[in-house]
C-alpha cells in the first residue's frame, strides 16, 4: 500500500504492507462530497443582517485576526466583509499572542489582496509591551487580564478566527482571539499554567480550567464584540461559518468541528506516523500538537514518528531550555512543578508522552537539538517506518495521521 504524508508544501509517499496497515485518520468531510458554498457565499449567509446591525453601532472598528501560524482563512472572510470595513475605515490587530511578529511575506497569507488596502491600519500585537496594555480586571482563578490598548480604544471589536480541537484549551477560536491573542505575556502565562491540569485537553470544555478561565476573561471585556468563526475541511477550505455573539458562534462552530476533526479508531497501534501540515509546521513548538493528538492512537511502549518541516527550527526558548536541561522526562516534570513559565505547558505535555513512548522526528531540526529533548532524529522516513515494523514484529499495526495537528483519535 502507498500512503501520502504531507511535509512542508510537498507529499512524501510511504509504502506499508497491507497486513501492517491499521488506519488513516483523516479529517472528515461532513458535506458528503457535495459541492460547497464559496467562502464569500458562506460568510455572507452567516453574517446576514447581524453584521450590518453591528457595523451601525457608534465608534471606530477594530478587527482581531490570527497570525500566519494559524490556518484561519482571514483573506477569504475579508472578501465578504472587506468593502464594508474599507468604508468604515476599520483598523486591524494581528493576534500574535506570545508568537513573533509576522514576516512581510506572511501578510499576504493573512490578508490576501486586502493587504494593500489596509496596510497602513494594521497593528501587530506585542505581548511584552506593557506600555501598550490596559488592565481589565482579575478572574476568579487570579488571571490578571491585560489586553492591547487598541481593544479598549475601539468603539467595537470584530474577531475573525477558526475553530478546531486544541490540545489543552479544548478548541481554538472565539475567546482565544483575546486571550492569548491580544493579551499581555503575564496574562497568557497565568492562564496557560492551568494547561498542566489533567482536565485541560482536546475536546474538553466543561471542567477544563483553561477554557473556563478564558470564558470568564471574556466577561471582563465590555466592548461590543462580533465574532466570525470558520471551520475548515481536510483541504483547509471553509466548511462552516458561524457569526454573531462570540459565545454562541463559538458553540455552533464547535458542533461543526466535532464532525470534522474527530476520527474513530477501533484499537491503538504500535506505530503512529503523525504529520504537522503547513502552516502548522512552523517549528517544533507548534508541531507538538501533532504529537499530543497522536498519543491517543498509540499503544504504551509504541513508536511515534513526527513528520514536520519545522521551518523555523524548534521555537519556544523556555520550552527548549527546560527540556534540554533535564536528563529524564520525569526530571522535566519535577522542574515544572517547582516553578512554571510560559512554554512549560508544552514541555509538560511532551514529557508525559516521552515517559511511555519512543518519539522520532523527520524534520529540518538539527540532530543534537532533537536528541537533547528526548526525540530521535530520522533522515529516511521509509527506513524509519520499516525499522519500527521490524521492531514490533509481524502482528504490528501502523496508523497514519496526515493531519496530525488537527485530527483527534477517538477509540470506539
LINGIZI-V375467 format. One record per backbone hydrogen bond with DSSP energy under -1.0 kcal/mol. CO is the residue of the C=O (numbers start at 0). NH is the residue of the N-H. If there is no record, write none. Layout:
CO:NH ; CO:NH
This chain:
0:15 ; 2:13 ; 4:11 ; 6:9 ; 9:6 ; 11:4 ; 13:2 ; 16:19 ; 19:397 ; 22:399 ; 28:31 ; 30:33 ; 37:41 ; 38:42 ; 39:43 ; 40:44 ; 41:45 ; 42:46 ; 46:50 ; 47:49 ; 48:52 ; 49:53 ; 50:54 ; 51:55 ; 53:56 ; 59:154 ; 59:155 ; 60:90 ; 61:157 ; 62:92 ; 63:159 ; 64:94 ; 66:69 ; 71:73 ; 72:75 ; 72:76 ; 73:77 ; 76:79 ; 76:80 ; 77:81 ; 80:84 ; 81:85 ; 82:86 ; 83:87 ; 84:89 ; 90:62 ; 91:122 ; 92:64 ; 93:95 ; 93:124 ; 95:98 ; 102:105 ; 103:106 ; 105:109 ; 106:110 ; 107:111 ; 110:113 ; 111:114 ; 113:117 ; 114:118 ; 117:120 ; 120:91 ; 122:93 ; 125:128 ; 126:184 ; 127:129 ; 128:131 ; 129:132 ; 131:148 ; 133:146 ; 136:144 ; 138:141 ; 142:138 ; 144:135 ; 145:183 ; 146:133 ; 147:150 ; 148:152 ; 149:153 ; 155:61 ; 156:225 ; 157:63 ; 158:227 ; 160:229 ; 163:171 ; 165:169 ; 168:170 ; 169:165 ; 169:202 ; 172:175 ; 173:176 ; 174:177 ; 174:178 ; 175:180 ; 177:181 ; 179:182 ; 180:96 ; 181:147 ; 183:187 ; 184:188 ; 185:189 ; 186:190 ; 187:191 ; 188:192 ; 190:193 ; 191:194 ; 192:195 ; 193:196 ; 196:199 ; 198:200 ; 200:203 ; 204:207 ; 207:211 ; 208:212 ; 209:213 ; 210:214 ; 211:215 ; 212:216 ; 213:217 ; 216:219 ; 217:220 ; 223:156 ; 225:158 ; 226:243 ; 227:160 ; 228:241 ; 229:162 ; 230:238 ; 230:239 ; 232:235 ; 236:232 ; 239:230 ; 241:228 ; 243:226 ; 244:248 ; 245:249 ; 246:250 ; 247:251 ; 248:252 ; 249:253 ; 250:254 ; 251:255 ; 252:256 ; 253:257 ; 256:260 ; 257:261 ; 259:27 ; 260:407 ; 262:409 ; 264:411 ; 268:298 ; 269:302 ; 270:398 ; 271:304 ; 272:400 ; 273:306 ; 276:279 ; 280:310 ; 281:311 ; 282:286 ; 283:287 ; 285:288 ; 286:289 ; 287:291 ; 288:292 ; 289:293 ; 290:294 ; 292:295 ; 293:296 ; 296:268 ; 298:301 ; 301:357 ; 302:271 ; 303:359 ; 304:273 ; 305:361 ; 306:275 ; 308:363 ; 309:312 ; 312:283 ; 313:284 ; 315:319 ; 316:320 ; 317:321 ; 318:322 ; 319:323 ; 327:331 ; 328:332 ; 329:333 ; 330:334 ; 331:335 ; 332:336 ; 333:337 ; 340:343 ; 342:346 ; 343:347 ; 344:348 ; 345:349 ; 346:350 ; 347:351 ; 348:352 ; 349:353 ; 350:354 ; 352:355 ; 352:356 ; 355:300 ; 357:303 ; 358:375 ; 359:305 ; 360:377 ; 361:307 ; 365:369 ; 366:370 ; 367:371 ; 369:372 ; 369:374 ; 370:373 ; 375:360 ; 379:383 ; 380:384 ; 381:385 ; 382:386 ; 383:387 ; 384:388 ; 385:389 ; 386:390 ; 387:391 ; 388:392 ; 392:395 ; 396:270 ; 397:21 ; 397:22 ; 398:272 ; 399:24 ; 400:274 ; 400:403 ; 402:405 ; 402:406 ; 407:262 ; 409:264
